[in-house]
């Protein structure tokens, strides 16, 4: 089997565990990770990473611990704005690990931290 470097200091070892700069990571998720297809979508190399395998999209960032993005479609997933944690998957949008109840394309950024969606005003990181 051996080791497979997937970039930015990540290595999948023997399709059984993952190292990041020689430290084992994501052990809690080993039961659901498909090691053979596990890959980086995008990463800054240290504190912010999107991954995918054949079944799930995963995210680790400075805003959240490593997690599975709920209901994200592996084939339809794409990153809209990496630095601000904005991503889309078919009919759902995400800001970091939060699945939004509205589409990012329908929102208007307001001065400061709020967004307008239709007649609603949304606070940052709100899913409602």
Backbone torsions as a table, in degrees:
resi	resn	phi	psi	omega
1	UNK	NA	-74.3	175.3
2	UNK	89.2	-163.6	-177.1
3	UNK	-108.7	147.1	177.8
4	UNK	-132.3	109.5	176.6
5	UNK	-73.0	129.6	179.9
6	UNK	-112.2	5.0	174.9
7	UNK	108.7	158.9	176.0
8	UNK	52.6	36.0	177.3
9	UNK	84.3	1.7	179.1
10	UNK	-91.9	137.5	178.4
11	UNK	-137.3	130.0	172.2
12	UNK	-93.2	123.9	-174.9
13	UNK	-110.4	121.9	175.9
14	UNK	52.6	25.9	-176.4
15	UNK	50.6	35.7	-178.4
16	UNK	-131.2	-27.3	179.0
17	UNK	-154.9	167.7	-175.1
18	UNK	-124.2	133.7	174.7
19	UNK	-112.0	145.3	169.5
20	UNK	-128.0	113.3	-173.5
21	UNK	48.4	50.3	176.0
22	UNK	70.0	8.0	175.1
23	UNK	-108.6	131.8	179.1
24	UNK	-69.4	135.0	-177.4
25	UNK	-132.1	158.7	170.6
26	UNK	65.0	22.4	-177.3
27	UNK	-52.3	-39.8	-178.9
28	UNK	-57.5	-23.9	-175.0
29	UNK	-102.8	4.2	-176.7
30	UNK	-58.3	-28.3	179.7
31	UNK	-68.6	-20.9	-179.6
32	UNK	-114.0	-17.3	-180.0
33	UNK	-70.9	131.2	170.9
34	UNK	-91.1	97.0	-173.1
35	UNK	-60.0	-36.3	-176.9
36	UNK	-63.1	-31.3	-178.3
37	UNK	-108.5	2.0	-177.3
38	UNK	-65.0	127.4	-178.3
39	UNK	-150.3	161.4	176.0
40	UNK	-84.7	133.8	169.9
41	UNK	-87.8	-52.3	177.0
42	UNK	-157.9	146.6	-177.8
43	UNK	-154.0	149.1	171.8
44	UNK	-93.3	1.0	175.8
45	UNK	91.7	-13.0	-177.8
46	UNK	-136.3	-56.7	-170.1
47	UNK	-119.6	3.0	-172.5
48	UNK	-149.9	117.2	-175.4
49	UNK	-144.8	133.2	166.6
50	UNK	-106.5	134.6	177.7
51	UNK	-128.2	163.8	170.9
52	UNK	-144.8	154.1	164.2
53	UNK	-131.8	-169.7	-175.3
54	UNK	-70.2	-11.6	-175.8
55	UNK	-117.0	-25.6	-170.6
56	UNK	-143.6	160.7	167.5
57	UNK	-107.9	135.3	-178.6
58	UNK	-121.1	152.1	179.5
59	UNK	-141.8	137.2	167.5
60	UNK	-133.8	131.1	-179.4
61	UNK	-150.6	176.9	175.7
62	UNK	-70.3	-9.3	178.3
63	UNK	-98.2	-15.9	-178.0
64	UNK	-158.6	156.6	173.8
65	UNK	-73.4	169.0	177.4
66	UNK	-54.0	132.2	-177.8
67	UNK	-154.0	166.9	170.8
68	UNK	-92.7	132.5	175.5
69	UNK	-76.7	114.6	-176.7
70	UNK	-57.1	127.5	174.9
71	UNK	65.3	10.3	178.8
72	UNK	-72.0	132.6	178.7
73	UNK	-87.2	126.0	-174.9
74	UNK	-61.8	-41.0	-176.5
75	UNK	-81.2	-26.8	-177.7
76	UNK	-98.0	4.3	-175.6
77	UNK	-79.7	136.7	171.5
78	UNK	-150.5	152.3	-179.4
79	UNK	-90.5	128.2	179.4
80	UNK	-89.2	-48.2	-177.4
81	UNK	-145.1	97.7	-175.0
82	UNK	-58.0	-49.9	-174.7
83	UNK	-60.9	-29.9	-179.3
84	UNK	-103.6	9.4	174.3
85	UNK	68.1	27.2	-178.1
86	UNK	-97.2	127.6	-178.5
87	UNK	-144.2	164.4	-178.9
88	UNK	-138.2	148.7	177.3
89	UNK	-145.5	102.8	-176.9
90	UNK	53.5	-111.9	-175.1
91	UNK	-98.8	17.4	-179.0
92	UNK	-127.2	146.1	175.6
93	UNK	-121.9	155.9	-176.5
94	UNK	-134.1	146.6	164.9
95	UNK	-121.1	110.5	-169.5
96	UNK	53.6	-124.0	-176.0
97	UNK	-93.4	4.5	-178.6
98	UNK	-92.1	122.1	173.4
99	UNK	-80.5	127.6	-175.1
100	UNK	-88.2	151.4	176.5
101	UNK	-90.5	4.0	178.9
102	UNK	-136.8	166.2	178.3
103	UNK	-91.4	138.0	177.8
104	UNK	-59.8	-33.9	-179.9
105	UNK	-65.2	-22.7	179.9
106	UNK	-89.4	-3.3	-176.1
107	UNK	-98.5	152.7	177.1
108	UNK	-120.3	123.9	177.6
109	UNK	-71.2	130.4	177.7
110	UNK	-103.7	160.8	176.1
111	UNK	-57.2	139.1	-175.9
112	UNK	92.0	-138.1	-172.2
113	UNK	-111.7	-0.2	-173.4
114	UNK	-95.2	161.7	175.0
115	UNK	-127.3	151.6	173.5
116	UNK	-108.9	130.5	175.9
117	UNK	-127.0	107.1	-173.2
118	UNK	61.3	-124.1	179.1
119	UNK	-98.3	7.5	-179.5
120	UNK	-99.7	150.2	174.2
121	UNK	-113.2	126.6	-172.3
122	UNK	-111.7	131.2	175.1
123	UNK	-77.6	157.0	179.9
124	UNK	-57.4	143.6	176.1
125	UNK	63.4	14.7	177.7
126	UNK	-85.1	141.4	176.9
127	UNK	-96.8	-1.9	-175.9
128	UNK	-100.1	NA	NA
